[in-house]
Amino acid sequence: MTGVEPRPRIRHNDYSPLTPPPIGEWTPTLSASVVIPAHGGQHRLDLTLAALAAQTYPAHLIEVIVVDDRSDPPLRLPDLRPDNTRVVVVPPGGWGAGHAMNAGIAAAEGEIVQRLDADMVISREHLEALFRWHHLTDYLVTIGGKRFAEEPALTPAQVHEAVRHGSPEDLFDPSALVSSSTEETIRRLDGLRASKNPYQVCTGPTVSLRRALLDDVRGFDPEVVRGQDTEFAYRLAQAGAVFVPDMEARAVHLGLPAQRGEHGKSIVRLVEAHLAHRVPLRRDLRKVPGRRWLVPYVEVVFDVTGADERRIVAAVDAVLRGTLTDVVVTLTGPWSSLDGGRRWAPGTEAFDLALVKAAFGHDARVRFADRAAPTAAPVPFRYTAPVDSPPAPALLERAVKAMLEERIGLLVLDLPGGGTATLERTEAVARARRLAAPGEDPADVITQTHGVRHDAASEFEGPSAAARPAAPAVPNAVPNPVPNAVEPQVTASPGAAQANSKPAAAHGPQPEAAPPRRRGLFRRS
């Protein structure tokens, strides 16, 4: 892209191989849509648009879409605004920032989509700083910085002039600017390079991504009226995205965080209620036993083609009786053959499938599909095994724990009776499908981006499952210039299995990684 090889194979969230061009020393080419959901707050919107009118990113590449979420009186466009700015009104059937964002996204035409709050005074380089990353590769989510301030008496002209001259902070009392906890987390985790769950800091006021990545996750969940940005970022993570904060994209948020206000605790409770159902990795929100959640933690897939009813029922029951109860079972097979109201003769495959559907058709933890989806998203883990080899009661719980501790993307298990089972991390599989060349084994890509471990299933069945790290992934591996996705099935290649079956110390020193290969608009690898 723009002179460099696309799609580097980024390890976890370590985007170090990417080198963005210095601000002001490159030529942007990608069009961008800035989507601003708004409800009331006309004056703050005027200030936001005044700052947008002073951006260094080329004006002819930018459109601004203000989404009016039924403001009363309706929002209007001020005189001081970017040239290509328009207002769209949210359609009936919903309300809130997520619903408004979807309306703006539907109207957007840019290759980049920027979500921006309607009360943000951004620096003149803000959009350029974020958008330069999207010229390097197409699976990044960029996050701008912000500080909070009570709104002083300002005019749009004052804001525009200050931003145009590069000093928006001069508009505010330095002692009154409140640091963002998000920025503190970003600094602590080396710009999120060392973060295990970088999506958690993607909280919304200023975020951008390529349109194709946005379409992959189908936009925002309109039912989430608080915490919608975190839920959206979680699904982006499951799609294989890498999160890149850029603190050169400075901004001041007009008004203090809602959590500090009179109803702060109530707002947090509402956010957690939404996230508990939709972000399974927030295990701290799922401590109540016996509950059922909208998005489960692990999907278990059995291909039941040709299997009789007793074997299928036994496999499903084995999973549902396991120590990890936050699961869903997907049974793949010719279920569509049951459609049409035909009678099924005893002793036929259709008769056995009908019995299974009668047994589990009313259990929300069991699903029926002719084939498995390419990934388990938004479920973060998928376990696939032969129907004759269901997991031991504690296997799923212990295997998932090992994957989290070791940060691996694929666990390949040798089964006692022969054959293998796999436990996949959804984000790793999604990234592998995005990066792999045609015909390339996704497991080989996962080896580079997350790591693969090959072990015996018995390692996770006893009272103590050893945490044995996978062989180190190839650090900052060579990018693959072919964007085509591969077939959804993930199987470990012999080379990957052998490379990761060697014992390694759980906490011992690891070999020093080779220096990262730097890439950028003006550097060729």
PATORVEX-103473 format. One record per residue: residue in three letters; x, y, z of N, C-alpha, C in turn. Coordinates in steps of 0.05 Angstrom, whole numbers, plus 5000, padded with zeros to 4 digits. Layout:
<rs>
alaXYZXYZXYZ/...
</rs>
This chain:
<rs>
met501749765000500050005000501850255000/thr501250424981502850674978505850624979/gly506750414965509650374962510850174981/val509250065000510449855018508849605015/glu510049385023508649125022506349135042/pro503949055034501649065052501648835071/arg499948855091499248645109501648515123/pro503048665139505148545156503948355176/arg505348145183504247945202504948035230/ile503248205241503748325267503248125289/arg505148115308505047925331503348055352/his501147915360499248025380498548315372/asn499248505390498648785383501248945381/asp503448815375505948955373506349055344/tyr505449295340505549415313508249555307/ser510349485322512949605319514049585290/pro513449375275514449365247513449595229/leu511349735238510249955221511550215230/thr512350375211513450645216511850845201/pro510251005215508651205200510351435191/pro509651565169511151795160510852035179/pro512852205181512652445198510352615188/ile508952745207506752915200507753145182/gly506253195161506953405142508953335121/glu510053085122512153005103511252765086/trp508752755079507752535062505252635047/thr504352475028502052545012499752355016/pro497652425030495352255034493952195008/thr492751965007491251884983488451774990/leu488051685014485551555022483351755029/ser480951715019478751885027477751805054/ala476551995069475651935096473052065102/ser471451925118468852025128469052055158/val468552305168468452355196465552345205/val464852155222462052115230461752215259/ile459952405263459552535289456752485298/pro456252295317453552265328453052485348/ala450652595347450152825365447252835373/his446752915397444052965408444153225423/gly443053435411443253705424446053805425/gly446653995442449354095445450354245420/gln448654425410449354565385451954725388/his452354865410454755025413457254855413/arg457254635427459654465427460054345399/leu457954275385458254175358459554395341/asp458754635344459954855329462954875333/leu463854835358466654845364468154605352/thr466854375353468054135340468454175311/leu466454275297466554325268468654535262/ala468954735279470954945274473754825275/ala474254645294476854515295477254335270/leu475154205261475454035237476054195212/ala475154445212475654615189478554705186/ala480154645206482954725206484954495204/gln484054265195485754025195487854035173/thr490053895178492253875158491753655138/tyr489953465144489253255124487753395102/pro488353335076487253485054484153505055/ala483153745052480253785055478753635033/his479953615009478453484987478153184992/leu479553075012479352785018477452725041/ile476352945053474752905077471852985072/glu470052815083467252895086466552875115/val464753045124463853045152460852995153/ile460052795168457252725170456352755199/val454652955205453552995231450952835232/val450652655251448252485253446652595276/asp444352715269442652835289440752615301/asp441252555327439652355340437152475353/arg435452585335432952705343433152935363/ser434953115357435353355374432853535372/asp432253675393430053865394431054125407/pro431454335392431054365363433054205346/pro432454155321434354005304436954145302/leu439153995299441754105295441954245268/arg443554455268444054605242447054615238/leu447854665214450654695207451454985210/pro453555045225454455325227455955415202/asp456555675200457955775177460855675177/leu462055655200464855565202464955265205/arg465555125183465454835182467054745158/pro467854485157469154385133467254405109/asp468454425085466854465061464854245057/asn465654005058463953775052462653665077/thr460753815088459453735114456453725109/arg455253525120452353505118451153375143/val448553405146447153295169445253065159/val445352845172443352635167441852585194/val439352505191437752455215437452155219/val437652065244437451775249434751665240/pro434651425229432151305221430551215245/pro428051165242426451055265427450775273/gly426750705297427350435306429650415326/gly430650635335432750615355433750895363/trp435550905382436651155392439351085404/gly440951295409443551255422445851275401/ala448251295412450651335395451051115375/gly450550865383451050635365449050645341/his446550695347444550725325445250955307/ala446051175319446851415303449351355286/met451251215297453651155282452950975258/asn451250785261450450615239449150785217/ala447650985224446351155204448551315189/gly450451415204452651565192454351385174/ile454951145183456550955167455150885141/ala452450855142450950795118451151015097/ala451451265107451651495089454551555080/ala456451435094459251505090460251385064/glu462051525051463251435026466251405027/gly467551475050470451465052471551195056/glu474151165048475550915052476350875081/ile476551105095477051105124474551215138/val473751105160471551215176472651295203/gln472151545210473051655236470551715253/arg470551595277468351645296469351865314/leu467852085316468752315332466352415349/asp466852465374464752575391464152865383/ala461752955389460853215381461753435401/asp463453365420464453565439467453545442/met468853505419471753475419473053695403/val474853835415476554035401479153895395/ile479553825370481853665362484053845350/ser486553765353488853915342488753895312/arg490254075299490154085270491353835257/glu493153695271494353455260492853205267/his490653235281489252995293488552785272/leu487152865251486352675231488752565216/glu490552735209492952645194494552445210/ala494852485237496352305253495052025254/leu492352015256490951765256490851635229/phe490351785208489851675182492451575169/arg494851685176497351595163497751295168/trp496851185190497150905196495550735176/his493250835168491550675150492650665121/his494650835116496050815090498250595090/leu498750485114500750275116499649995113/thr497349945125495949685123493049725130/asp491449525127488549565128487149425151/tyr488549325171487149205193487849335220/leu488149595219488849745243486349905252/val486249945278484350135291486050345305/thr485850595297487550805309485850965329/ile487251035351485851165374487351425380/gly485851645381486951905387487051955417/gly488752145425488952225453486952435460/lys486552465486484652675495485252745524/arg484652995531484453075559481753215562/phe480853235587478253345593478453625605/ala476453785599476354055610473554155611/glu472954305632470354445633470354645610/glu467954675598467854845574468055145581/pro470155285572470255575576468455715556/ala468255975559466756135540468456175514/leu467756025493469256035468467356075445/thr468456195424467056215399468256035378/pro466755945358467955785337470355915324/ala470256175321472556315308475056295325/gln474756315351477056285369478256005367/val476555805367477455535365478955495338/his477755575316478855535290481655665288/glu481855905299484456055297486555905314/ala485755825338487755685356488655425343/val486755275333487455015321489155055296/arg488455255280489955305255492855375260/his493355505283496055575291497355365308/gly495955135312497254905326497254925356/ser495555085368495655105397492855105410/pro491354895405488654885417488654885448/glu490854775459491054765489491055045501/asp491955245485492055515496489255625502/leu487255495492484455585497483555505525/phe485055335539484255225565486255275586/asp485355295610487055325633488655065638/pro491255075635492854825637492354675664/ser491954825685491554695711488854555713/ala486954635695484254515696483954275677/leu486054225661485853995643486153735658/val484353545654484353295668485353075650/ser487352925659488452705643486452485640/ser486752345618485052115612486251865623/ser484751695637485751445646486551265623/thr485251305600485951145576488851205568/glu489551465568492351535560494351415580/glu493651415605495451305625495851005621/thr493750865613493950575607495650535582/ile495250705562496850685537499850715543/arg500550905559503350945566504450715582/arg502950605601503850385617504350135601/leu502850095580503049855564504549905537/asp506550085538508250135515506650195490/gly504750385492503150455470501350225461/leu500550055480498849825476500349595462/arg502849625456504349405444504449155462/ala504449205488504548995508501848915519/ser499649025508497048975519495948705510/lys494748565529493448305523490548355512/asn489348565520486548625511486448925503/pro487748995481487849285474485149405468/tyr483249245461480549355454479349505478/gln480249445502478949565526479449865528/val481549965515482050255517480750405493/cys479450255475478250385452475450465459/thr475250695473472750775486471150985470/gly472151065446470251195428470551475419/pro471451665436471251945428472652015401/thr474851875396476351915371477651655362/val476451515343477451255334477051245303/ser478951125289478651095260479550825251/leu478450735228479150475217478350475187/arg479350275173478650255145475750155142/arg474450235121471650175118471249865115/ala473049735101472749445098472749295124/leu474449385143474549255169471949315184/leu471049555182468449625194466149455184/asp466149405158464049245146464248955156/asp466648865161467048585170465448535196/val465348735214463948695239461148805239/arg460248905216457449005212456749235231/gly458649405236457949655250457449615280/phe455949795291455449805320452949635327/asp452849545352450449415362448549625372/pro446349675358444549895366443149845392/glu443149595402441849545428443549625452/val446149675447447949755469447950055470/val446550175490446350465492448550585509/arg449950425524452250515539454450295537/gly456950375533459050185529459150075501/gln457750215482457650115455460350125441/asp462050305448464750325436466450095444/thr466350015469467949795479466949535466/glu464349495465463249255452464049245423/phe463949465409464749485381467749415378/ala469349525396472249465394472849175400/tyr471249055418471648765424471148605398/arg469048665384468548515359470648575338/leu471848815338474048865320476448695327/ala476948665353479148485362478648205352/gln476248105354475547835345475847805315/ala475748035301476148025272479148045264/gly480948045285483748045279485048315279/ala483648525287484748795285487048845305/val488749035297490949135314490249425322/phe490649485348489849745359492349925362/val492250155349494550335349493750605360/pro494650675384494150945394496351135384/asp495551375377497451575368497051835384/met498851885402498552115420499252385406/glu500152375381500452625366497652725357/ala495652545359492952625353491752735379/arg492252985385491453105410488653215408/ala487353235432484553345432483853415461/val481953595463480753665489477853595487/his476953435506474053365508472653565526/leu470653695515469153905530467253775550/gly467853805575466353685596467853455608/leu467453405634468753195648467452925643/pro468952695648467752435643465152395657/ala463252255644460652215656460752055681/gln462851875683463151715707463751875732/arg464552125728465152295751462752465760/gly460652445745458252605750456552485772/glu454252605775452352535796451452245793/his451152155768450051885763452251695753/gly454751755760456951595751456751305756/lys456051235781455950945788453650805773/ser451550945769449250815754450050775725/ile451550965713452450935686454350695683/val456150665702458050435702456450175704/arg454450165720452849915723451449855696/leu450450055682449150015657451149905636/val453450035636455549935617456249645623/glu456649575648457449305655455149105648/ala452649185651450449005644450548935614/his451149135597451349075569453848905562/leu456148985574458548845567458648555578/ala457248505600457248235612456148035591/his454148115577452847935557454347915531/arg455948125524457048135497460048115496/val461448135518464348115518465147895537/pro465347645527465847415544468547425558/leu470447575547473047595560472947745586/arg470847895591470548025617469447825637/arg471247645645470447435664469547545691/asp470647785698469847905723466847985724/leu465648005700462748065699461047825698/arg462247585697460647335695461247145719/lys461147255742461747095766459346955778/val456947035769454446915780454046635768/pro454046425783453646155772450746115762/gly450545945742447845875732446646065711/arg448046295706446946485686447546395658/arg445946485639446446435611446946705598/trp448946715580449846975568449346975538/leu448947215528448347255499450547145482/val453047215488455347115473456946925492/pro457046665486458446485503461546515501/tyr462846375519465846395521467146205501/val466045965498467245765481465045635464/glu465645605438463945455420465245175416/val463744965419464744695414463344595388/val464944505369463844415344464244125340/phe462143975334462243695327461043665299/asp462443525281461243445256459843185261/val457143185258455542955265454642795240/thr455742865217454942735193455442435195/gly453442265192453741975193453741865221/ala453642025242453641925269450741855278/asp450541655295447841595304447041765328/glu444541755335443441935355444741895382/arg445341655391446541605417449241735419/arg450941705399453641825399453442135401/ile451642245385451342535385450442635412/val448342515423447342595449449442575471/ala450942355470453042315490455142535489/ala455942615464457942825461456943085471/val454443155465453343415474453143415504/asp452143205516451843185545454543215559/ala456643095547459243105559460243395561/val459643555540460443835540458843995561/leu456243955561454444105578454944035608/arg456043805613456643725641459443815650/gly460943945632463644015639463844235660/thr466244275670466744475690466444765679/leu466844795653466345055641463545045629/thr461845205641459045195632458245415613/asp460045605609459545835591460245755562/val458645565551459245445525456745435508/val457245395482455145325463456245095446/val454544915438455244685422454044725394/thr455644715374454644725346455044455333/leu452844335325452844075311452544125282/thr454644055266454544095238453843825224/gly452143845204451343605189449043685170/pro447843495157445843545137443043615149/trp442943815166440443885179438343975159/ser439244095138437244195118435643975105/ser436743725108435243495097432643445112/leu432443565136430043515152427843705145/asp428443905128426444105121424443975101/gly422144095099420244005079418043825089/gly418043765115415843605126415843315118/arg418143215108418242925100418242745125/arg417442505122417642305143420342165142/trp421442095165424141975166423841695176/ala424841505160424541215168426641155189/pro425841005210427840915230430140765216/gly432540815227434840685216436240855196/thr435141085188436441265169437841495184/glu439741625170441141845183439142075190/ala437242125172435342335177433742285203/phe433042025208431541965232433242025257/asp435841955256437542015279437842315283/leu438142465262438342755264435842875276/ala433542765267430942865278430742805308/leu431742575317431742515346433442715361/val435842775350437642965363436343245365/lys435043325343433843585343431543595363/ala430043375366427943355386429043375414/ala431443255418432643255445433743535453/phe434943675433436343925440435144175426/gly433044145411431944375397431044605414/his430444555439429544765457431744855476/asp434144755472436344835490438045045475/ala438045285485439445505472442445465470/arg443445265486446345215485447145035462/val445244935447445844755425444744885399/arg446544885379445845005353446144795331/phe444744835309444844645287445544795261/ala447544705247448344835222449444635202/asp448944685177450044505157453144515156/arg454244745163457144775165457844985185/ala460244975196461045175215461745435201/ala461245665215462045925204465145935202/pro466146115185469046135182470546175208/thr469446335226470646355253468346345273/ala469046335299467046325320466046595328/ala467046815316466347085325463347125327/pro462447265349464047405369464947225393/val464546965391465546785412468546775411/pro470046815433472946835431474446585427/phe473246345432474646095430472845885416/arg474145705400472645495387474245235391/tyr472845025401473944755404472644575384/thr474244445368473244255347474343985352/ala472643785353473543505358471643315344/pro472643065341470842855330468542805350/val466242745340463942695357464342465376/asp466142275369466742045386468742115408/ser469842355408471842435427471142695440/pro468942715455468242965468470343025490/pro470643275498472643355518471943245546/ala474043175560473743095588472543335604/pro471443285627469943495641471443755646/ala474043735652475643985658477344075635/leu477243935612479144005591478744285580/leu476344365574475944625562476844845581/glu476144825606476945035625479945055627/arg481344825629484244835633485644915607/ala484644825584485944895559485645185553/val483345305558482945585553484745745572/lys484945655597486745795616489645795606/ala490545565595493245545585493645735561/met491645745543491845925520492046215529/leu490546295549490646565558493346625571/glu494346445587496846495601499246505581/glu499146335560501346325541500946505517/arg498446615514497746805493497946675465/ile497446415464497646275438495046295423/gly495146245397492846265381491546005373/leu493045775376491945515368493245305385/leu491545135396492444905413491444655398/val493344485390492744235376493144005396/leu491043845400491143635420490943355407/asp492843185414492742905405490742755423/leu488842625411486842485427487642195433/pro486742085455487641815463487041595442/gly484741615428484041415408485041475380/gly486841675378487741755352486242005342/gly487342145323486142385313486942625331/thr485942855324486543105338484043265343/ala484243435363482343645368483843915368/thr482444125363483744395363482144585380/leu483544765394482344985408483545235395/glu481745395383482645625368481945885383/arg483646075382483046345391481946495367/thr479546595369478146715346479746935333/glu480847115349482347345337484647245321/ala485947025329488246925314487346795288/val485146645288484146525263483246745244/ala481946955254480947165236483347315224/arg485447365239487747495228489147315208/ala489347055213490546875195489046865168/arg486446855169484846855145485247115129/arg485747335143486147585129488947595116/leu490847465128493647495119494647275101/ala493547035103494646805090494446825060/ala496446715046496446695017494646465009/pro493646464984491946234975493445974978/gly492145784991493245524995495045495020/glu495645715033497345715056495745615081/asp496945445097495645345121495445565141/pro492945635150492645845170494345795195/ala494745545202496345495226499145605223/asp500245605199502945725195502946025200/val500746155193500546435198500246485228/ile498546325241498146355270500746305285/thr502446125275505046085288506546355289/gln506246515269507746765268506346985284/thr503746995284502347215296501647175326/his501246915334500446865361501846625374/gly502646435358503946195368502045955369/val503145715364501645465363502945275383/arg501245135398502244925416501044655409/his502644445409501744175402502244005427/asp500143865437500443715462498443485462/ala498643325482496743105486494343215502/ala491943125494489543205508489643135538/ser491042925544491242835572492643045590/glu494243225578495543435593493543615607/phe491043625597489043805607486743665620/glu487143415626484943255638485443195667/gly487943195676488643125703488243355722/pro489143315747488743525767490443765763/ser492643745746494343975742495143965712/ala494344175698495044195670497444375667/ala499644265658502144415656501844645635/ala502644875643502745105625505445095610/arg505345015586507844985571507745165547/pro509245385547509045585525509645465498/ala508345565478508945495451511645595443/ala512845485422515345585412514745875403/pro516746055408516246335403515546375373/ala513546545370512746615342514946765329/val515046745303517146895288516747185293/pro518647325306518247605313518147785288/asn516047945287515748145265516248025238/ala514747805233515147645209514747805184/val515847705162515747835136512847855128/pro511948095119509148125111508547975086/asn506047885084505147735060503547925043/pro504447965018503148165001500548074989/val499747824993497347724980494947745000/pro492847894993490747955012488547745013/asn488547544995486247364993485947195018/ala483447155027482946985050483146685041/val483646515062483846235056481346095066/glu481345835062479045675071478845695102/pro476445675113476145725142477345515160/gln477645265150478645065168481545115177/val482045085202484745125213485744855223/thr487944765210489244515219492144575221/ala493444475241496244525245497844355224/ser499644495210501344345191503444185206/pro504543985194506543825208508843995218/gly509744185202511944355211511244515236/ala508744625236507944785259507744605283/ala506644365280506344185303509044115314/gln510944045297513543965307514944195321/ala514644435310516044665321515044725349/asn512544655355511344735380510844505399/ser511944265393511544035411513944005429/lys515944175426518244155444517744285470/pro518544155493518044285519519544545521/ala518344735535519644985540518945065569/ala520845205581520445295609518145495610/ala516445465630514045635631514845925637/his516845975652517546245659520546305655/gly521946125641524746165637525346385617/pro527846465615528546675596528146585568/gln527246755551526746705523529046835507/pro529646715483531646835466530847125459/glu532847295457532247575450531247585422/ala529147725418528047745391529747915373/ala529747855348531248015328529948285327/pro531548495320530448765318528248765297/pro526048915303523848925284524649045258/arg523548935236523949055210522049295207/arg523249525201521649765200520449805172/arg517949895172516549945146515150215148/gly514950345126513450595126513050685097/leu511950915095511351015068513951065053/phe516051125067518551195053520750995058/arg520050755069522050545074521050285062/arg522650165046521949905034523549695049/ser522149465054523549255069525349105050/
</rs>
